[in-house]
Structures are given as C-alpha cells and as structure tokens.
Amino acid sequence: LVGHSMGGAIAALFAERHPTRVSHLVLLAPAGLMSGAAAAPIKLVRRMRCAHSVVRRVLRRGAGKAQAEDYVDLTSDGARGSLATLRVQAEMRTDAFDAFFGSVLAFPLYGLRPTASVLSATPGLHVLLLWGEADTVVPCGPNFRAWRDALAPGLGDRLEARTLPLGHGFFVEDPHATAEVLHAWVRKVAPTLGMRT
C-alpha cells in the first residue's frame, strides 16, 4: 500500500485498521505527525468555522505559489508538467480547490502517534518511509524524524527510512531517483512477498 502526504496518513490508518491486509507499506512524506507550530494553524482554522470562507479565499489566491513550492527544481519536466496540469484543473474544475480545502479541515494531518505505535508493533509489516529533504509542505526534519522514531522500535530492520534532496512532490520532480529507491526496497523485501529478484 502506497500513500503520499495526506494519502500517507490515510494509508497508515488503513494499515492500522486492517493489519492482515497490509504486509508492506510505503509512506511518501506522510502527514499525521505534525506537531507544535506546524499543526497550530490547522487546529485554529478547524475550530473557527466562521472564518472558513475567508481562509478558503486567502488559500485559493496563494495556491499556485504553494504548489510551486512542492518542487526544488521548477524547470524539471515533472514539475512543469504537474504545475501545468494543476493550472488546467483549476480552470476546468473550479470546485477542485474546495475539495482540497475540505480535506484540510477533515483529514488526519496530526495526532497519528498512536497509529504509528500500532504499526511499529504489527508483526511482519515492512515499511519504506521516503521524504524530500527540501519539503516545505510536510517539512522533512521534524516529521521524518517523528515517523522514523515512532516506527523504528518495533519494526527494526523492517523499516527503511530514506530522504532525497527534493521537495514534497519528489516522485514527480525526479521519478528516476524515486524509482531507484523503490526498486531497491522491493528487491530487499521481495522474499517476504514470495518473489525472486
């Protein structure tokens, strides 16, 4: 099971709730363990329902800039293609941003430490944790360490935690570097999948 950002948090929750259905989990810069200053604005927005329309307008105005910050190299084919797709999506589907804003209000962006603890204790679970070092959306430093440190005690060598010198959209920005890490991990865990390498 693979999940990125909010999808990583959802993948972690799914693996926690269905441990017999997930033997291998790939978490790409997952949300879920934000704390302190990073989580404070989200918690505030969630509590102030009367301000949602104002916050939505402000975030919508800054969406293009925020999306560009997902990438270290804006000239890469992946970054250019992704940003162009997002611009077309914004023009064609004016409700797309509203769906994103709704997810900010409802999705598990913080508070998943108990989930990480359960995953750490899940027998036979293999996890690849992969992050972009220049991630400004779910900043690598504190979040990568939080996930790694929460998963490591029970998983031991069944946890592989790696970073790449890229941003939040690292798998789009440099798909080859990402594929190298994924392929190496799959080769490593192949025997647990009944595969030959």
Disulfide bonds with the S-S distance in Angstrom:
none
